[in-house]
């Protein structure tokens, strides 16, 4: 994220600190567009983020017809 223009000036340490104290929310859109192996990998990576950053909030969106969550 720190490499994106909209986050210029932020360092990885800044985002880590925000995630640790519950001041960062990741919004992940398009779960329904992933194939099965990619969904499995995304789920594993999200779980790893939740373990590492206990204050991190994550919102995952999908289309209504793809509610096999």
C-alpha positions, -999 to +999 in steps of 0.1 A: +000+000+000+028+024+008+038+023-029+005+037-041+002+074-048-028+079-025-006+067+005+025+088-004+042+099+028+031+069+048+057+044+059+050+007+065+056+013+102+028+039+102+003+014+088+015-013+112+009+011+142-025+020+130-035-016+125-023-025+160-044+001+177-076-005+157-073+026+135-070+008+102-097-008+081-089-029+050-118-031+025-114-060+001-138-060-028-144-087-053-142-120-034-166-135-059-142-128-088-115-151-073-112-187-083-113-214-056-075-216-051-073-178-049-101-176-024-084-202-002-051-182-004-069-149+004-086-165+034-052-178+047-036-144+042-065-126+059-062-149+089-025-142+091-032-105+091-057-109+119-032-128+140-004-103+134-025-072+138-051-078+164-067-044+161-071-045+123-106-044+109-113-061+076-143-058+054-147-083+026-174-077+000-190-100-026-221-100-047-252-114-032-254-145-055-219-155-043-226-159-006-208-192+000-188-175+028 
